[in-house]
Amino acid sequence: MPSFIRHPKDFWTGIIFLFVGLAAVIIGRNYVMGTAGKMGPAYFPTVLGGLLALIGVAAVIRSFFRDGEPIGRFAARETLLIISAVVLFGFLIRGAGMVVGVFAIVILSARASQKFKWRAAILLAAGLAGFSVLVFVKLLGLPIPVFGPWFGA
Amino acid sequence: MDLISHLGLGLDTALTLTNLMYCLLGVFLGTAVGVLPGLGPTATIAMLLPATFTLPPISALIMLAGIYYGAQYGGSTTAILVNLPGESSSVVTAIDGYQMARKGHAGKALATAAIASFCAGTVATLLLALFAPPLADLALKFGPAEYFSLMVLGLVASVVLASGSLLNAIGMVILGLLLGLIGSDVNSGAARYTFDLPELADGINFVIVAMGMFGLGEIIRNLEHEETRSMAMKKVSGLMLNKNDFKRILAPIFRGTTLGAALGILPGGGAMLSSFAAYSIEKKISKNSGEFGKGAIEGVAAPEAANNAGAQTSFIPMLTLGIPSNPVMALMIGAMIIQGIQPGPSVMVDQPSLFWGLIVSMWIGNFFLIVLNLPMIGLWVRMIMVPYHHLFPAILMFCAIGVFSLNNSDFDVYLMGLFGLFGYICAKLDAEPAPMLLGFIIGPMMEEYLRRALLLSHSNPLVFFERPISATMLVMAILALAVVLLPSLRKKREEAFKED
């Protein structure tokens, strides 16, 4: 981090605001603007996006003058495991079904904990898979297959 | 009398066997999830929301309300027993509640919390019944300009009462408003910000945002530093209060309720602010102020009464104006829209049985809390001790199945992952997700009212200042912002938020 950024949290928050605000304005140019009395789809988001970008700039500038704590450690491993567990579940749920999906999300995400143990995680996954099949598929009747078409069902 | 006939109508609705059952189920589930580590009321409600979509509207709302105050009570239970407040509003309860528990008075502290909550809930329900009709009558006269100004005021107030940087909170609100606009534009049908993805054509479901930001984001943050919960006592006993205890908690409950009911109506951190304020007032005026911080029973009674009264009265703006005052109310509004009910003053007129049934059910739910929770404390204690590394994969799974079941769409699951990542980044940057969720829910409504107001006024922007009610609300919003920006008050505000 360059030394002129004295408030890194505000700096990056500002960058996010600036980025989203500008994106809203730029993408909004594809839509009809209209007038204040007869607003097109672009009007409100363009105004909001402009405001957000301004706030972003203000936050960035302010971060050069105000001291703030550094951003703590970013838990990259934990984040990666949790998010990929969710994505894997989404990928598996239609084709492979509830049981495989639950096993995937539970075991992969459980690895994010320092207290991960294979045996406990498999037991947990088995229990949750049984519960989900019983409650979500059988009892509530969600249209999710227990074992999906990938297994030739 | 109107009030009695209204409450009678509510009783008729709330006392059907089905609705009683859903109320009980909601309170039970809410408490159960609320005592689990790492899940606040917002995440709890978001997680359980999909389960209510198939219910009839009134049952769904009754159950959700039950989940809300069940989760609140569950949060207080963990605050008292393990000194880990599940949510910001029970932070203060933990101070004296945990000290009482350490001295072997855990039962007494829990009973006090339950009784205080019940008394506060009763009074607040009556207030709700009294003040909702006139407020809704007033709101029925609102035109689009008034609604737009009201939303501005609501959003500003939520920002002013949020902790952390004001500028960042305003940014988060606008970010939420923008995200809320994704999808087809109501007026022209044009697809906005959908990146040509058909899955985004109907916009993003609020459950996805709430589960991602509040559910997943929290999980990752909790995993940063895993802690093991330890509890001094294995068994909680001595739930009965004696005469002296009752004498000591009576006045604090009354004061806490008054304060909480008043502050709960305010948008933003109503419940948290009120419990904090109630505690500091008691500490100042109590005869036993020396005991505060060392296990004073008043220190549990007052904030619990305040936070529960605040939780109840926060329904007032939601039910009468359709304006959410906190993220939980934002979720309730989302749930109403999914059920096909347009939140606002017309709910009371068009669906009186739903409106009054919900209000009466809140009182019944508070009653359930007291009769259900104290005897079941053994179960809650066991649930508190569930190790987090077994719990979070289960939470994640429930969130994923819940989000998938919204539209049977795997895209929604991926989107939840994305919001989870964003939620964690926000947490790292101290950017509050609550104002963003409010903005997200309000966004489309706000645009619609702005459009209509300017269309009716022939694009004269001064319309917002020419209509007296609208002008008053905008002036209040500007004043609120100005007051926070005054250097002296700004310092006070920062101090107030520092103590939690």
Contacts between the chains, C-beta under 8 A, distances in Angstrom:
chain1	res1	chain2	res2	distance
A	9	B	428	7.7
A	9	B	429	4.7
A	9	B	430	5.3
A	10	B	165	6.8
A	10	B	168	7.0
A	10	B	429	8.0
A	12	B	429	5.6
A	13	B	168	5.3
A	13	B	171	7.0
A	13	B	429	4.8
A	13	B	430	7.8
A	13	B	431	5.2
A	16	B	425	7.8
A	16	B	429	7.8
A	16	B	431	8.0
A	17	B	171	4.5
A	17	B	174	7.9
A	17	B	175	6.9
A	20	B	175	6.0
A	20	B	178	6.8
A	21	B	174	7.8
A	24	B	178	5.4
A	24	B	193	7.3
A	27	B	193	6.0
A	28	B	192	7.8
A	31	B	185	7.8
A	31	B	190	5.7
A	31	B	192	6.2
A	32	B	188	6.8
A	32	B	190	7.1
A	35	B	459	6.1
A	36	B	454	5.2
A	36	B	459	4.2
A	36	B	461	6.6
A	37	B	454	5.4
A	37	B	455	5.9
A	37	B	457	7.8
A	37	B	458	5.7
A	37	B	459	2.8
A	38	B	455	6.6
A	38	B	459	7.5
A	39	B	187	7.7
A	39	B	447	8.0
A	39	B	450	7.5
A	39	B	451	4.9
A	39	B	454	7.0
A	40	B	188	6.7
A	41	B	185	3.9
A	41	B	187	7.2
A	41	B	188	5.1
A	41	B	190	4.5
A	41	B	192	5.5
A	42	B	192	7.9
A	44	B	181	6.8
A	44	B	447	4.4
A	44	B	450	6.5
A	44	B	451	7.7
A	45	B	178	6.1
A	45	B	181	5.2
A	45	B	192	6.7
A	45	B	193	7.3
A	48	B	174	5.4
A	48	B	177	5.5
A	48	B	178	5.3
A	48	B	181	7.8
A	49	B	178	6.5
A	51	B	174	5.7
A	52	B	171	6.2
A	52	B	174	4.5
A	52	B	175	6.4
A	52	B	178	6.8
A	55	B	167	6.1
A	55	B	170	6.2
A	55	B	171	4.5
A	55	B	174	7.0
A	56	B	171	6.9
A	58	B	167	6.2
A	59	B	165	7.9
A	59	B	167	5.7
A	59	B	168	6.5
A	59	B	171	6.9
A	62	B	167	7.2
A	71	B	428	5.5
A	71	B	429	6.8
A	72	B	224	7.6
A	72	B	428	6.6
A	73	B	224	7.1
A	74	B	428	6.3
A	75	B	220	6.1
A	75	B	221	8.0
A	75	B	223	6.2
A	75	B	224	4.8
A	75	B	424	7.8
A	78	B	220	5.5
A	78	B	223	4.4
A	78	B	224	7.0
A	79	B	220	5.3
A	79	B	421	6.5
A	79	B	424	6.0
A	82	B	216	6.4
A	82	B	219	6.1
A	82	B	220	5.5
A	82	B	223	7.5
A	82	B	396	6.8
A	82	B	420	6.8
A	83	B	216	7.7
A	83	B	417	4.8
A	83	B	420	6.2
A	83	B	421	5.6
A	85	B	393	7.9
A	85	B	396	6.5
A	86	B	216	7.0
A	86	B	396	6.7
A	86	B	399	7.9
A	86	B	400	5.8
A	86	B	413	6.2
A	86	B	414	7.6
A	86	B	416	6.3
A	86	B	417	4.0
A	86	B	420	6.8
A	87	B	413	7.4
A	87	B	414	5.8
A	87	B	417	5.3
A	89	B	397	7.7
A	89	B	400	4.7
A	89	B	404	7.9
A	89	B	413	6.1
A	90	B	400	7.2
A	90	B	404	7.1
A	90	B	410	4.1
A	90	B	411	7.6
A	90	B	412	7.9
A	90	B	413	3.3
A	90	B	414	5.2
A	90	B	417	7.5
A	91	B	410	6.7
A	93	B	400	7.9
A	93	B	404	5.8
A	93	B	410	6.2
A	93	B	413	7.3
A	94	B	410	6.1
A	101	B	400	7.8
A	102	B	397	5.8
A	105	B	393	7.1
A	105	B	396	6.0
A	105	B	397	5.3
A	105	B	400	5.7
A	106	B	393	4.3
A	106	B	394	7.3
A	106	B	396	7.6
A	106	B	397	5.8
A	107	B	393	7.7
A	109	B	392	6.9
A	109	B	393	4.7
A	109	B	396	5.0
A	110	B	389	6.8
A	110	B	392	8.0
A	110	B	393	4.6
A	112	B	220	7.9
A	112	B	223	5.4
A	112	B	392	7.9
A	113	B	223	6.4
A	113	B	226	6.4
A	113	B	388	7.6
A	113	B	389	3.8
A	113	B	392	7.3
A	114	B	226	6.0
A	114	B	389	7.9
A	115	B	226	6.9
A	115	B	387	7.3
A	115	B	389	4.3
A	116	B	389	7.0
A	120	B	390	7.1
A	121	B	393	7.5
A	124	B	390	5.7
A	124	B	393	6.4
A	124	B	394	7.3
A	125	B	393	7.6
A	128	B	393	7.5
A	128	B	394	5.8
A	128	B	397	5.7
A	132	B	397	7.2
A	132	B	401	6.4
A	136	B	401	5.9
A	136	B	405	7.5
A	140	B	51	7.6
A	140	B	54	7.7
A	142	B	401	7.6
A	142	B	405	5.1
A	143	B	408	6.1
A	144	B	401	7.7
A	144	B	404	7.3
A	144	B	405	7.6
A	144	B	408	7.9
